[in-house]
Amino acid sequence: MDTLPDINNITAWQANSGWFYITLYQVTGDSSALMPRKIPSDITDFQIIENDESLQLGIRLIKTIENHEFSSLEDENSIVASLHYSTEYLAQLDTVKKMNLGQQKKGMPPGLRNWLYITGTGLTVSGLLQDSEDRMNPQTQSGLGVLITTFLLDLIW
């Protein structure tokens, strides 16, 4: 393009035909230089429409765009167009289904659980190894208490 347009001079709209149009006002450019080398698989067709006052990019997509936003990267002399499909469509994609987002693992965080089990085991073993006739000394009781509490918390957390 001859210039980087002001972000306020960029508009977009979705046609009923499946085309999504991005219009860059007060911009001209070489359409052959703007044509992408490779078109992603979600885009079925791409066109550049040159007018006297604007340059329009037409993108034909498999699904309609629900929302869009533009941002300017002036240090790279670029405009980024973020086009968003509907959440219903995205939820049906195979890659999203494989993520098992709704099936989060229950239980306490692994690091905390491991630390508590190691601490409880250490206290219990240390209490049992003491030279006393009472095997259920306060140290052993504390260790067993930590182990049992950790086990129960991990079940209900």
N, C-alpha and C positions, 0 to 999 in steps of 0.2 A: 504494500500500500504506500501511497505517497506520504501520508502522515499517520500518526497514531491518534485515533479519534478520542475526544473527551468521552468519558464513561457515560455522560448524560446524552450523548449523541448516538447511543446504541439502543435499539429496540428489538424485540423478538415477538413472534406470534406463531401459533399452531393452526394450520389449515385443516379442514375436515378431510382433506385428501391424504393426510398422513405426512405432509411436508411440514417442516419446521423452518421458519425463515428468520434469519438474523440480518437486520438492516443497520449498516454503518453509514450515518449521515455525514456529509461534507468530507467524503473520502473517495479517492479514485485509486485504481491499482491495475496491475497487469493480471488478467484472469488466468493466463497460462502459468504464471509464477505462483498464484494462490491455490492452484489445484493440488490437492494432496497426492503424494506418491502412492500411498496405500490407504484404502478406505476400510475402517473397522467393519466387522461382520454385522453389527447391529444397524449399520447405515446401508440401506439398499440402493441409494442413489444420491448424488451430490451435484449441485449446479451453482454457478456464479452468474449473477445478473448485474450488469453494469448499467447505471443510469447517469444522467447529468449531475445529479446532486448526491448520489449515494451508491453504495456497493451492497448488494444483497447476496447472502449465502443461503442456499436452499439445501436442506438436509432431509432426505426421506428416510424415516425410521420405521422399525418393525412395530413399535408401540409408541403411543403419544407421550409427549413430555408434559408432566404435571406442573413443574416449576423450573425456573431458570434464574441465573444471576450472572453478572459480569464483573470482572475485576481487571485492573490494569497493572501490568508489570512494566513500569517505565524503564527500569534499569535493563530489561531484556527487550524493550520495544515490542511488547506483546500484550494481547488481550486474552484473558482466559474466560471461556464460556462454560459454566457448570450447568449441565442439563440434567434434570432429575426425573426419573420415571416414578410412577405411583408406587407407594409402599405395597399395595396389593400385588402388583406385578413382580416387584423385587422378591416378595415372600415366596412366590411360586418358582423361582429359579432353582435349579438343581444344586448349585453351589451353596445357596443359603439353606436349603433343606438339609444338606449334609452337615451343616454346622451344629445342629442340635442346640440352638440357642435357648429353647425353653427347658432343656434338661440340664440344669446346673447341678453340679455335685454337691450333695449335702455334707454336713460335717464341718468341724472347725478347720481353720487353715492348716495345711500340712506342717509348716514350720513350727507353729505353736504346739500342735498335737505331739510332734516328735520330741520337742523340748520337754514337755510335761511328762511324757512316758519315760524318757531318759532320766529326768530328775527323780520321778517316783521310784523307778527301778534302782537307782543309785542309793536313795535313802533306805529303801527296804533291804537291799543287800548289805549295806553298811550297818544297819541295825541288827541284822541276823548274825553278822560276823563279830559282834562285840563279845568280849569275855564276860558274859553275865548269864545267870541262870534264867532270867526272864527274857525269852525270845520276843515277846510283845512289848518291848520297851518303847518309849515315846518316838524314837527315830523310826523304828519299824512301822509303828502306827501311822506316823506322818507319811511315810513312803507309800503304804497301802492306801491311805486316804487320797493321796494325789493320783495314784493309778486308777482307783475306782471312780473318782470324780472325773478324771479325764475321759475314761471310757463312757460314762453316762453322758457327759457333755457332748462328746463326739456323736453319740446316737441321736440326741434331741436337737442339736444345733442345726 
